[in-house]
Amino acid sequence: MSEFSVCQFFPNGQYEYVKRHVSAEEAVACFTQLITSVGAKIGTTRRVIITDGGDCCNMEWKFGEGIVYPPQEARRA
């Protein structure tokens, strides 16, 4: 089983891991909750990522841009 972590970043450069070593399903649910939160809408959350056990980025969202990784074209495939 692969393990994933979810991290959110703030305007001052600080960050926090919201979830660590969870399933893909739990990571995506947390990611979705964070990117639709009040903080994401007003900008107190600036970036949210999901990383895997090898510390590779699997999903990335940025304030004002939306989901930037994977690219939109890859998500349609």
Secondary structure as UniProt FT lines:
FT   STRAND          4..9
FT   TURN            11..12
FT   STRAND          15..22
FT   HELIX           24..35
FT   HELIX           38..42
FT   STRAND          47..52
FT   TURN            53..54
FT   STRAND          57..62
FT   TURN            63..65
FT   STRAND          66..69
FT   HELIX           72..76
//
